[in-house]
Amino acid sequence: MEYKLSDFVEDGELENYKVLKKIKGDLKNPKGEEILEEYPMFIYKKTLRGYNPDTNGGTITGQMCGKILKIYPLKLGDYVYIDENKYKVSEMLPRIRADFKEFTLEKTDE
C-alpha cells in the first residue's frame, strides 16, 4: 500500500466507537436484526471548502468525517455513536492505494 492510516493518524488518536448495523429482514427473520460492534476509527469535524462561508464560521453543522481501516466492515447506512449522539454513515470513499477508507457522517435523530 502506498498510503497507510498511520501516516495520517498519530498513536493514540484512534478511538473505539460503537457501530450499530441494521440487517433487513427476510423470510426466516422478518423483523431483521441489529448488531452493535466497536471499531477503531479516527473521526474529525468536516469543514466547508467553498467560496461562500456560512454564518457559523465556515463549518458544516451536523457532519463529521472519519477514516477506518479497510478490514473493518463499515458500510453505508450504519450508525456510529459519538458522545451519545447518533450519526449515520452517508458516504464511503474507498481509497485504491491505501489501507483505509474515508467516510462522512450525518447527525440523525432516528
N, C-alpha and C positions, 0 to 999 in steps of 0.2 A: 504494500500500500504506500502511495506517495504521501498521503496526509494521515496523521494519526490524531486521535482525540487528545492525546497527551501533549501535542503541540499547541493546542488552544486552551487547554484547561490545566491549571496547576493542581498539585496534590492537595487534597482536602476540599476542593471546590465541588467535586461530585457528591451529591447527596441522594439518599434513597427517598423516593416519593411513591406514594400509594397510587396504583393504577387500577381502575375499575373497567373490566372488559365485559360488555354485554353481548351474549351469544343469542341469536334469534332462535325461536322455537322451531321444532319440526314435528313430525307425526308422533314420535315417541315421547317428546317433551314439549308440549305446545306452549308452555309458559316461557320457555327459554331458560337461560342461566346467566348468573352474574358471578364473575370471578374477581377477587381482589388480590393483587400481587404487588410487589415492590421492586422497582428498578432503579439503578443508579443513573442519574441524569444531571446535566448542567443546564439550569434554567435562568434566563435573564430577561429584562424588560425590552420590549420592542420599541424602537424609536421611529419617528416619522422621517422618511427620506424623500422629501419633496421640496418644491419651491414655496408652497404656502403652509407655513406653520399654523397649527390650530391654537385655540385660546388657552390651552393648559400647558404651554411651554414646549410644544413640539413632540409630545409623547402621544401614543395611541392608547386610549384608556381601555382596559379590559382585555388586552392582548399581551402575551408573553411568547418568547421564543426559547428553543432549547436544542440540546444536542444529546444523542444517546448512541451507544454502540449498536452496530447492526445485528449483533447476536440476540438482542432483546426484541421480542415480537410486539412492539408498539405499533398500532395501526390507526387509521382514520376512524373517528367515532369513539375512541377510547376516552375515558375521563381520568384526569390527573388531579389529585388533591394537593394543593399548595396552601399551607397555613389555614386549614379548614375551609378553604374556598375551592369550588369545583370548576375545573377548566376542561373544555372539550378539545381534542386534537382535531384541528380544522384543515391542516395542510401538512403533508410529508414531503420532504425534499431529500431523496436518496442521493448520496454523492458517489460517483463511479470510482474515483481513485482514492477513496478514503475508507477508513474502518468505522465510520459513524454516519448517522443520518440526522438531518435537521428537521425540526417541526415547529409549527405555530399553534399556540393555544388560545382559545377564546373563552372568556368567562361566561358561565352559564348558570341558570337557576333551576335547571331540570332536576 
